[in-house]
């Protein structure tokens, strides 16, 4: 798999509230540009819209604060990856819903940390949503390099 090199730095901070505030600022900048659902346009999907609202509800579903912070720190990197990357993702059917396809894009931060962005696509409507952003575990780093 090829990884897209992002230019944005992951968010800095050690406090959950600080990182949450910074990541929500990025979200609200995008949200203020749209009257309805917040979205960004993807270079890979020929400038189709990728909606961002499901990401925040998914983020708070059973995640502890440490995992939330790891994922929120990568939010600006994920937005850049979606916006600029034309590299081929890993795509497969959703095992829980046959009417959906899951796309997983790989990226590398300026500090050489590998992370993934997952996008869900509805087969019928063609609409796409950002679901998740996550770094690889330290145990998995050896297999991805």
MIPA-298281 format. One record per residue: residue in one letter; x, y, z of N, C-alpha, C in turn. Coordinates in steps of 0.05 Angstrom, whole numbers, plus 5000, padded with zeros to 4 digits. Last residue first. Example, Ala and Ser with C-alpha at 12.3 -4.5 7.8 and 13.67 -1.06 7.14 Angstrom:
# residues 2
s525749555142527349795143525850015157;a526448865156524649105156526449345156;
# end
This chain:
# residues 145
x511749745150514049895138515549725118;x507849445173507049645153509449785140;x510049125212508848995189508149185167;x511749475251513749315237512649195212;x507049695272508849865256510849695240;x503949395307503449365278505549515261;x505349565357505849285350505749245320;x503450085358506350045359507049765351;x497950165312499050095338502050055336;x496750725270497150445274498450395301;x491651215284494351135279494650835281;x485451385251486851255273489751195265;x479051605238481951675234483351535257;x472751465208474751435229477451525219;x468851635171468051485195470251505216;x466152075125468652015141467751875166;x461951835074462251955101464951885112;x458451915012460851815027461051975053;x453551674965454451864985456651745003;x451351314930453951414924455051614944;x446451064936446451354933449151464925;x448150514936445850614922446050914916;x452750454969452750374941450550494925;x455850915010453350785005453250714975;x462150875040460650955016458150785014;x466451125090464250935084462751045060;x473251145103470951285091468951065083;x478651235146476651055136474151205127;x485451325147482851465146480851275133;x491251185186489251105167486751275170;x498351315193495551325202493651255179;x505051305215503051215195500251225208;x509651815224507751645237505651565216;x513552195209513651915198511951725214;x512452715221514152565240514452275232;x508852865182511552955179513552825198;x504952245172505352515183508252605178;x502151885121504451905138504652205146;x496451455106497851705106500251705125;x491651085070493951095087495351355084;x484650955069486851095058489151105079;x479650515057481650575078484150695064;x472750465049475250535036477250615058;x467450025047469250165064471850215049;x460850035022463649975016465350145035;x454349755033456449955038459149855030;x450649355033450049585016452149815019;x451748985071452648925044452149165025;x454249095133452149185115453149145086;x458548845158455948865173453648955155;x462848855124461848595132459148605147;x462949255068462549265097461448995105;x467749085018464949095027464949115057;x473549505009472249245013469349295022;x479649804989476749804989475649524992;x485050195002484149915004481149925007;x485950724952485550614979485050314978;x490851034911488850824913488450724942;x491851734915492851464917490551264922;x490752254916489652114894490551824894;x489652724968490752474960489252354936;x487053204986489253214966490052944955;x482853115023482653335004484653304981;x484552695054482152665039482052875016;x489152935077489352695062486952655044;x486953365105488753415083489053175065;x483953085143482653265125484353325101;x488052825171486052665156484652845136;x490753245195492153075175490252925158;x486853435230487653605208489253445186;x486352935264484153045248485053235225;x490052725299490452675270488352795252;x487952835349490452965341490952935311;x483652495352483152775347485652925339;x486252005363484752035338484252335332;x488552085413490151995391488852045364;x483952235443486052425438487852345415;x481151745443479951985432482052195425;x484751425472484151365444482951605430;x484251685521486951665508486551605479;x478851635535479951895530482651885515;x475651095499476751215523478151475515;x469650985463472551045462473351165488;x464450895449465850705466468850745465;x463251395412461751145418463250955437;x465551855395464851845423463451585431;x466351765340468651805358467951775387;x461351765316462851505319465151535339;x460152305318458552125333459951855337;x464252495285464152585312462352405329;x463352245235465852205249465652275278;x458652435214458552175227461152125243;x460052935190458452925215458452655229;x462552995140464152965165462652915190;x462352745073461052865096462452795122;x465352895016465652705038464452845062;x463452994948463353084976463852844995;x468252924894465652874907465752954936;x472952984865471853214878468953174888;x474252444852473552644831472052884842;x476052164896473352114886472452324867;x481052394906480952124896478152064883;x479852904927481252884901480952604889;x473853084958476052894956477252894928;x471553624997471553494971474153324969;x467853605058470153685042470153535017;x462253845097463553665079466153775069;x456553905139459253975133460653755116;x449853995115451853815127454653905120;x448354645104447154395113449254225127;x451255085090448755125104447554875116;x458355135099456055005087453555065104;x462355385126462255435097459755315084;x462255215178461255485173460955545143;x464754715176461854725180460754995173;x470154865174468954735150465854755152;x470555095224471355245201470055135176;x469154655257467354885255468055075232;x473654315251471054235242469154465238;x477654625275477954545247475254465235;x475454645327475854895311476154835282;x475754115343473154225337473254495322;x481254095352480153935330477354035323;x481754455395483254505370481954355347;x478554205434477954475425479254535399;x481253715441478453725432477753995420;x486053895463486053765436483253765424;x484154105512485754265493485654155465;x481753665537480153905530481554075509;x486153315544483853235527482253485518;x492853525541490253535556488053475536;x497153575510497053335527494353315541;x498853785444497453815469497453555484;x497953895373499653865397497953895422;x495653535316495153735337496953675361;x500453385265498353305283498053515305;x501553845211502553715235500153605251;x500853775140499853865166501053705189;x502653475098504353695107503453805134;x502852765086501453015092503453225102;x503852295039505352455058503852725062;x500251705032500351985025501852135046;x502751055017501851245037502251535027;x501050454985502450704984501150895004;x501749765000500050005000501850255000;
# end
